[in-house]
């Protein structure tokens, strides 16, 4: 019988020791994901390049083996203020800290050290792929009239796939998302000015590196450089002038709030984002729009952005 492509189960669990399988369970560690893409056996091949009495290949040896897993998760808070969302585990594996103020809020922000890792299980049919020591990158994606997504890309250590009994999963911790609309997304501001926004992305910009040496093999996040891209309706330059801001290497504060009721509010704050050179103008329905690029900058460090759920 063929294996159905949609028969996927995805599990994720924080590792207490790097690269040691914490055995994710379907009842507590299932991930509700979409657009799942797996590259199961990345690496390189060492050619033996033997000198032989005849012409022909002499074979290769696979090395630096790792796997890559990409998927999206709906950005919907837990439904209860001060309770971490089920997808918090995934964000923590992207060099992000999670701070819980019970009954009040959950806050995420970048960190430079002490990066956590996760083990990921992906089952397609009964075939289980396991990615140990996984770390990754995330992009927050907001598009008008669309679902708000966390777009993840993880790299993990390779293990041989095996046939396993499929676990029973519980996805009830994942809440139904709100579309990004005028009613559901009440705030989008730059430098305190309200903008009509078509799209917004915040890319955490993690440099995810595999490092295979004698005595140590792993996946590291070695650097980061966040970027913001947004498309907004243009306004008079006397109101907001991105050209002067870019020429002056000036930073602006960005605030985006999605959700309006307790337990469903997600607020992104970027205290200082340097305006980059505007590189074009858009015509949409005969309305002038600005595609803008900005770079979040740290002040005291690890404060380029926060995501606060209330």
TATAZI-V269488 format. One record per pair of residues at least 24 apart in sequence whose ideal C-beta (glycine too) atoms are under 10 Angstrom apart, sorted by the first residue. I is the first residue (numbers start at 1). GAP is how many residues later the second one is. D is the distance in whole Angstrom. If there is no record, write none. Layout:
I:GAP:D, I:GAP:D
This chain:
1:124:9, 2:123:9, 3:121:6, 3:122:4, 3:123:8, 3:124:7, 4:120:8, 4:121:7, 5:31:10, 5:119:7, 5:120:9, 6:30:10, 6:118:9, 7:116:8, 7:117:6, 7:118:5, 7:119:9, 7:120:10, 7:159:8, 8:25:8, 8:28:6, 8:30:9, 8:63:9, 8:114:7, 8:115:7, 8:116:6, 8:117:9, 9:112:7, 9:113:7, 9:114:4, 9:115:8, 9:116:10, 9:117:10, 9:119:9, 9:155:10, 9:157:6, 9:158:7, 9:159:9, 9:160:6, 10:26:7, 10:28:10, 10:59:8, 10:61:7, 10:63:10, 10:110:7, 10:111:7, 10:112:5, 10:113:8, 10:114:10, 10:119:10, 10:159:9, 10:161:10, 11:107:10, 11:108:8, 11:109:7, 11:110:4, 11:111:8, 11:112:8, 11:117:9, 11:119:10, 11:156:7, 11:158:8, 12:57:10, 12:74:9, 12:75:9, 12:77:5, 12:78:6, 12:80:10, 12:81:8, 12:106:5, 12:107:7, 12:108:5, 12:109:8, 12:110:10, 12:119:9, 12:122:8, 12:140:10, 12:142:9, 13:76:7, 13:105:6, 13:106:6, 13:107:8, 13:108:9, 14:74:10, 14:75:6, 14:76:10, 14:78:7, 14:79:7, 14:102:6, 14:103:8, 14:104:6, 14:105:8, 15:78:9, 15:101:7, 15:102:5, 15:103:6, 15:104:6, 15:117:8, 15:118:7, 15:119:9, 16:100:10, 16:101:10, 17:100:9, 17:116:10, 18:97:10, 18:98:9, 18:99:5, 18:114:9, 18:115:5, 18:117:10, 18:139:10, 18:198:10, 18:200:6, 18:201:9, 19:98:7, 19:100:8, 19:113:5, 19:114:4, 19:115:9, 19:137:9, 19:138:6, 19:197:10, 19:198:8, 19:199:7, 19:200:9, 20:97:10, 20:99:8, 20:112:8, 20:113:9, 21:98:5, 21:100:9, 21:109:7, 21:111:6, 21:112:10, 21:138:9, 22:95:10, 22:96:8, 22:97:6, 22:110:10, 23:96:8, 23:98:9, 24:65:9, 24:94:8, 24:95:6, 24:96:8, 24:97:5, 24:106:9, 24:143:9, 25:96:10, 25:142:7, 25:143:10, 25:144:9, 25:145:9, 26:95:9, 26:97:9, 26:140:8, 26:141:3, 26:142:5, 26:143:4, 26:144:7, 26:145:10, 27:140:8, 27:141:7, 27:142:7, 27:143:5, 28:58:9, 28:141:10, 28:142:7, 28:145:9, 29:57:9, 29:60:8, 29:89:9, 29:90:9, 29:91:10, 29:92:8, 29:138:9, 29:140:9, 29:141:9, 30:56:8, 30:91:10, 30:137:8, 30:138:9, 30:139:4, 30:140:6, 30:141:5, 30:142:9, 30:143:8, 30:144:9, 31:40:8, 31:42:7, 31:55:7, 31:56:7, 31:58:8, 31:59:7, 31:89:8, 31:90:9, 31:91:9, 31:121:9, 31:138:9, 31:140:8, 31:143:8, 32:39:10, 32:41:7, 32:42:7, 32:44:9, 32:54:7, 32:55:8, 32:137:9, 32:139:5, 32:140:10, 32:141:8, 32:142:4, 32:143:10, 33:36:9, 33:37:10, 33:38:4, 33:39:6, 33:40:6, 33:41:9, 33:54:9, 33:57:9, 33:89:9, 33:117:10, 33:119:8, 33:138:10, 33:141:10, 34:37:7, 34:38:5, 34:39:8, 34:40:8, 34:113:9, 34:115:8, 35:35:7, 35:36:6, 35:37:5, 35:38:10, 35:114:9, 35:116:8, 36:33:7, 36:34:7, 36:35:4, 36:36:8, 36:86:7, 36:88:9, 37:31:8, 37:32:7, 37:33:4, 37:34:7, 37:35:10, 37:116:9, 38:29:7, 38:30:7, 38:31:5, 38:32:8, 38:33:9, 38:82:10, 38:84:6, 38:86:8, 38:91:6, 38:93:9, 39:27:9, 39:28:6, 39:29:4, 39:30:8, 39:31:8, 39:116:9, 40:25:10, 40:26:10, 40:27:5, 40:28:9, 40:29:9, 40:82:9, 40:84:10, 40:87:10, 40:89:6, 40:91:9, 40:118:8, 40:119:10, 40:120:10, 40:121:7, 41:24:6, 41:25:8, 41:26:7, 41:27:10, 41:88:9, 41:117:6, 41:119:9, 41:120:9, 42:24:5, 42:25:6, 42:26:6, 42:113:8, 42:116:8, 42:168:8, 43:24:9, 43:115:7, 43:167:9, 43:169:9, 44:168:10, 62:96:9, 63:149:7, 64:94:9, 64:146:6, 64:147:9, 64:148:5, 64:153:9, 65:92:8, 65:93:4, 65:94:9, 65:95:10, 65:145:9, 65:147:9, 65:152:9, 66:65:8, 66:66:10, 66:67:9, 66:68:9, 66:89:6, 66:90:6, 66:91:6, 66:92:5, 66:144:5, 66:146:8, 66:151:9, 66:152:10, 66:153:7, 67:53:9, 67:55:9, 67:62:7, 67:63:9, 67:64:5, 67:65:9, 67:67:8, 67:87:9, 67:88:7, 67:89:5, 67:90:8, 67:91:5, 67:92:8, 67:94:10, 68:63:8, 68:66:9, 68:68:9, 68:85:7, 68:86:7, 68:87:5, 68:88:8, 68:140:9, 68:142:10, 69:51:6, 69:53:6, 69:60:8, 69:62:6, 69:65:7, 69:67:8, 69:83:8, 69:84:8, 69:85:5, 69:86:8, 69:87:7, 70:66:9, 70:67:10, 70:81:8, 70:82:7, 70:83:5, 70:84:8, 71:49:10, 71:51:9, 71:78:10, 71:79:9, 71:80:8, 71:81:6, 71:82:9, 71:83:8, 72:67:9, 72:69:8, 72:75:9, 72:77:4, 72:78:7, 72:79:5, 72:80:7, 73:65:9, 73:76:7, 73:77:5, 73:78:8, 73:79:7, 73:101:8, 73:104:10, 74:73:6, 74:74:7, 74:75:6, 74:76:8, 74:100:7, 74:101:8, 74:102:8, 74:103:4, 74:104:9, 75:65:7, 75:66:8, 75:67:8, 75:72:8, 75:73:4, 75:74:6, 75:75:5, 75:76:10, 75:102:7, 75:103:9, 75:105:10, 75:183:7, 75:184:9, 75:191:6, 75:193:10, 75:232:9, 75:234:9, 76:71:9, 76:72:8, 76:74:10, 76:98:7, 76:99:4, 76:100:7, 76:101:4, 76:102:7, 76:182:9, 76:183:8, 76:187:10, 76:188:7, 76:190:8, 76:233:10, 77:28:10, 77:29:8, 77:98:7, 77:100:10, 77:101:10, 77:181:9, 77:182:7, 77:185:10, 77:186:6, 77:187:5, 77:188:7, 77:189:6, 77:230:10, 77:231:10, 77:232:4, 77:233:8, 78:28:8, 78:95:7, 78:96:9, 78:97:7, 78:185:7, 78:186:9, 78:231:7, 79:94:9, 79:95:10, 79:96:5, 79:97:9, 79:182:10, 79:183:9, 79:184:5, 79:185:7, 80:26:10, 80:95:10, 80:182:8, 80:183:5, 80:184:10, 80:229:10, 81:24:6, 81:25:8, 81:180:10, 81:181:5, 81:182:5, 81:183:9, 81:184:8, 81:228:8, 81:229:5, 82:24:7, 82:180:10, 82:181:9, 82:227:9, 82:228:8, 83:90:9, 83:180:8, 83:226:9, 84:24:9, 84:89:10, 84:225:8, 85:65:10, 85:88:7, 85:89:8, 85:90:8, 85:181:9, 85:224:7, 86:84:10, 86:85:8, 86:86:9, 86:87:4, 86:88:5, 86:89:9, 87:51:10, 87:63:6, 87:65:9, 87:86:9, 87:87:8, 88:221:9, 89:27:9, 89:29:6, 90:28:7, 90:30:9, 90:44:10, 90:46:8, 90:48:7, 90:60:7, 90:62:6, 90:64:8, 91:25:10, 91:45:10, 91:47:6, 91:49:10, 91:59:7, 91:61:8, 91:113:9, 91:216:8, 92:24:5, 92:25:9, 92:26:8, 92:43:10, 93:24:6, 93:25:4, 93:26:10, 93:27:9, 93:40:10, 93:41:6, 93:42:6, 93:43:6, 93:44:10, 93:45:9, 93:59:9, 93:61:7, 93:63:10, 93:126:10, 93:128:9, 94:24:10, 94:41:7, 94:42:5, 94:43:6, 94:44:5, 94:45:10, 94:56:9, 94:58:7, 94:59:9, 94:60:8, 94:110:6, 94:112:6, 94:114:9, 94:127:8, 94:130:9, 95:40:7, 95:41:9, 95:42:9, 95:43:9, 95:109:7, 95:111:6, 95:112:10, 95:113:9, 95:125:10, 95:126:5, 95:127:10, 95:128:10, 95:129:7, 95:207:10, 96:42:8, 96:108:8, 96:110:9, 96:206:10, 96:209:10, 96:211:8, 97:205:8, 98:209:10, 99:207:9, 99:209:9, 100:209:10, 101:207:10, 101:209:9, 104:204:10, 104:206:7, 105:160:9, 105:162:9, 105:203:6, 105:204:6, 105:205:5, 106:160:10, 106:201:9, 106:202:7, 106:203:4, 106:204:8, 107:160:10, 107:162:10, 107:199:6, 107:200:7, 107:201:5, 107:202:8, 107:203:9, 108:30:10, 108:158:10, 108:160:10, 108:197:9, 108:198:7, 108:199:4, 108:200:8, 108:201:8, 109:160:10, 109:193:6, 109:194:7, 109:195:8, 109:196:7, 109:197:5, 109:198:8, 109:199:9, 110:94:7, 110:95:10, 110:96:9, 110:111:10, 110:114:7, 110:116:8, 110:186:9, 110:188:8, 110:191:9, 110:192:5, 110:193:8, 110:194:6, 110:195:7, 110:196:9, 111:110:10, 111:113:10, 111:190:9, 111:191:5, 112:109:9, 112:111:9, 112:112:8, 112:186:9, 112:189:7, 112:190:6, 113:189:9, 115:91:9, 115:104:10, 115:105:8, 115:106:5, 115:107:10, 117:37:10, 117:39:8, 117:40:10, 117:101:8, 117:102:7, 117:103:10, 117:104:10, 118:36:8, 118:38:8, 119:37:8, 119:38:9, 119:40:10, 120:32:10, 120:34:6, 120:36:6, 121:43:9, 121:46:9, 122:39:9, 123:38:10, 123:40:10, 123:41:7, 123:42:10, 123:43:6, 123:44:8, 123:46:10, 124:37:9, 125:38:9, 125:41:8, 126:36:9, 126:37:5, 126:38:6, 126:39:7, 126:40:6, 127:34:5, 127:35:8, 127:36:6, 127:37:8, 127:39:10, 128:31:9, 128:33:6, 128:34:6, 128:35:7, 128:36:4, 128:37:9, 128:38:9, 128:39:10, 129:27:9, 129:29:9, 129:30:8, 129:31:9, 129:32:5, 129:33:9, 130:26:8, 130:27:9, 130:28:9, 130:29:5, 130:30:9, 130:31:8, 130:32:8, 130:34:10, 131:24:8, 131:25:3, 131:26:7, 131:27:8, 131:28:8, 131:88:9, 132:24:6, 132:25:4, 132:26:8, 132:27:6, 132:86:9, 132:87:9, 133:24:5, 133:77:10, 133:84:8, 133:85:5, 133:86:5, 133:87:10, 134:74:10, 134:85:7, 135:71:8, 135:73:6, 135:74:9, 135:83:9, 135:84:5, 135:85:7, 135:86:5, 136:68:9, 136:70:7, 136:72:6, 136:83:8, 136:85:8, 137:66:7, 137:67:6, 137:68:7, 137:69:4, 137:70:9, 137:71:6, 137:84:8, 137:87:9, 138:64:9, 138:65:8, 138:66:5, 138:67:10, 138:68:8, 139:62:6, 139:63:7, 139:64:4, 139:65:7, 139:66:9, 139:87:10, 139:88:9, 139:90:10, 140:60:8, 140:61:6, 140:62:4, 140:63:8, 140:64:8, 140:88:9, 140:116:9, 140:118:10, 140:126:9, 140:128:7, 140:165:9, 140:167:8, 141:39:9, 141:58:8, 141:59:8, 141:60:5, 141:61:9, 141:62:9, 142:38:5, 142:43:7, 142:46:8, 142:55:8, 142:56:9, 142:57:7, 142:58:4, 142:59:7, 142:60:9, 142:88:9, 142:114:7, 142:116:7, 142:124:10, 142:126:9, 143:36:9, 143:37:6, 143:54:10, 143:55:7, 143:56:5, 143:57:8, 143:58:9, 143:88:9, 144:35:9, 144:36:6, 144:37:7, 144:38:9, 144:41:8, 144:52:9, 144:53:7, 144:54:5, 144:55:7, 144:56:9, 144:87:9, 145:34:6, 145:35:7, 145:36:6, 145:37:10, 145:53:10, 146:31:10, 146:33:6, 146:34:6, 146:35:9, 146:53:9, 147:29:10, 147:30:5, 147:31:8, 147:32:6, 147:33:8, 148:29:6, 148:30:8, 148:31:8, 148:32:5, 148:36:9, 148:37:8, 148:52:9, 148:108:10, 148:110:6, 148:111:9, 148:118:8, 149:28:9, 149:31:10, 149:52:10, 150:157:10, 151:50:9, 151:52:9, 153:53:9, 153:55:8, 154:54:8, 154:65:9, 155:53:5, 155:54:8, 155:55:6, 155:64:5, 155:65:10, 155:66:10, 156:54:9, 156:62:10, 156:63:6, 157:53:8, 157:55:9, 157:60:7, 157:61:7, 157:62:7, 158:52:10, 175:88:8, 175:89:7, 176:88:10, 177:81:9, 177:82:9, 177:87:9, 178:80:7, 178:81:6, 178:82:8, 178:83:9, 178:86:7, 178:87:10, 178:88:9, 179:79:10, 180:76:10, 180:78:6, 181:77:10, 183:77:8, 184:73:10, 184:74:6, 184:75:7, 184:76:7, 184:77:10, 184:80:9, 185:71:7, 185:72:7, 185:73:5, 185:74:8, 185:75:9, 185:81:10, 186:70:10, 186:71:6, 186:72:8, 186:73:9, 186:74:6, 186:79:9, 187:68:6, 187:69:6, 187:70:4, 187:71:8, 187:80:8, 187:81:10, 188:42:8, 188:44:8, 188:66:8, 188:67:7, 188:68:5, 188:69:8, 188:70:9, 188:80:10, 189:63:9, 189:64:8, 189:65:7, 189:66:5, 189:67:8, 189:68:9, 190:38:10, 190:40:8, 190:42:8, 190:50:7, 190:52:9, 190:55:9, 190:62:5, 190:63:7, 190:64:5, 190:65:8, 190:66:10, 190:80:9, 190:83:8, 190:85:9, 190:102:8, 190:104:8, 191:48:10, 191:49:7, 191:51:10, 191:54:8, 191:59:9, 191:60:9, 191:61:4, 191:62:6, 191:63:8, 191:64:10, 191:82:10, 191:84:9, 192:48:10, 192:60:9, 192:61:7, 192:63:9, 193:39:10, 193:42:7, 193:46:6, 193:47:5, 193:59:9, 194:38:10, 194:41:10, 194:61:10, 195:35:8, 195:36:10, 195:37:4, 195:38:7, 195:39:10, 195:40:7, 195:44:10, 195:45:8, 195:59:10, 195:95:9, 195:97:9, 196:35:10, 196:36:6, 196:37:4, 196:38:9, 196:39:9, 196:91:9, 196:93:9, 197:33:6, 197:34:7, 197:35:5, 197:36:8, 197:59:8, 197:92:10, 198:32:8, 198:33:4, 198:34:7, 198:35:8, 198:84:8, 198:86:7, 198:89:10, 198:91:6, 198:92:10, 198:93:9, 199:30:8, 199:31:6, 199:32:5, 199:33:9, 199:90:10, 199:92:9, 200:28:7, 200:29:8, 200:30:5, 200:31:8, 200:32:9, 200:54:9, 200:56:6, 200:58:10, 200:68:8, 200:92:10, 201:26:8, 201:27:7, 201:28:5, 201:29:7, 201:30:10, 202:24:7, 202:25:8, 202:26:5, 202:27:9, 202:28:9, 202:52:9, 202:54:9, 202:66:6, 202:68:7, 202:71:9, 202:92:10, 202:94:8, 202:102:10, 202:103:7, 202:105:9, 203:24:5, 203:25:8, 203:26:8, 203:93:10, 204:92:10, 204:100:9, 204:101:8, 205:90:9, 205:91:9, 205:99:10, 224:72:10, 224:74:10, 224:78:10, 224:80:8, 225:70:7, 225:71:9, 225:79:10, 226:44:8, 226:47:9, 226:68:9, 226:69:7, 226:70:4, 226:71:9, 226:72:9, 226:78:5, 226:79:7, 227:46:9, 227:49:9, 227:66:7, 227:67:7, 227:68:6, 227:69:8, 228:26:7, 228:28:10, 228:40:10, 228:42:7, 228:45:6, 228:46:10, 228:47:10, 228:48:9, 228:64:8, 228:65:7, 228:66:4, 228:67:7, 228:68:6, 228:77:9, 229:47:9, 229:62:7, 229:63:7, 229:64:6, 229:65:8, 230:24:8, 230:26:9, 230:43:10, 230:60:8, 230:61:8, 230:62:5, 230:63:8, 230:64:8, 231:51:6, 231:53:8, 231:58:6, 231:59:7, 231:60:5, 231:61:7, 232:50:10, 232:57:7, 232:58:6, 232:59:9, 232:60:7, 233:49:10, 233:51:9, 233:54:6, 233:55:7, 233:56:6, 233:57:8, 234:44:10, 234:47:7, 234:48:9, 234:53:8, 234:54:4, 234:55:6, 234:56:5, 234:58:10, 235:53:9, 235:55:9, 240:35:10, 240:50:9, 240:52:10, 241:34:9, 242:33:6, 242:34:9, 242:35:9, 242:36:5, 242:48:6, 242:50:6, 242:51:10, 242:52:9, 243:32:9, 243:34:8, 243:35:6, 243:47:10, 244:31:9, 245:29:8, 245:30:4, 245:31:9, 245:33:9, 245:47:10, 245:49:9, 246:28:8, 246:29:5, 246:30:6, 246:31:5, 246:32:7, 246:33:10, 246:46:9, 246:47:9, 246:48:9, 247:28:9, 247:30:8, 248:26:10, 248:27:8, 249:25:6, 249:26:8, 249:27:10, 250:24:7, 250:25:6, 251:24:7, 251:43:8, 251:44:9, 251:45:9, 251:46:6, 251:48:10, 252:40:10, 252:42:7, 254:40:7, 254:42:8, 254:51:8, 256:51:10, 257:51:9, 257:53:10, 259:50:9, 259:51:9, 261:49:10, 262:48:7, 263:46:8, 263:47:8, 264:45:9, 264:46:9, 265:43:8, 265:44:7, 265:45:5, 266:41:6, 266:42:8, 266:43:6, 266:44:8, 267:39:8, 267:40:7, 267:41:5, 267:42:8, 267:43:7, 268:37:7, 268:38:7, 268:39:6, 268:40:8, 269:34:10, 269:36:7, 269:37:5, 269:38:8, 269:39:7, 270:24:8, 270:25:10, 270:26:5, 270:27:9, 270:33:10, 270:34:7, 270:35:5, 270:36:8, 271:25:8, 271:26:9, 271:27:9, 271:28:7, 271:32:7, 271:33:8, 271:34:8, 271:35:9, 272:24:7, 272:25:5, 272:26:8, 272:27:6, 272:31:9, 272:32:8, 272:33:10, 273:24:7, 273:31:8, 273:32:9
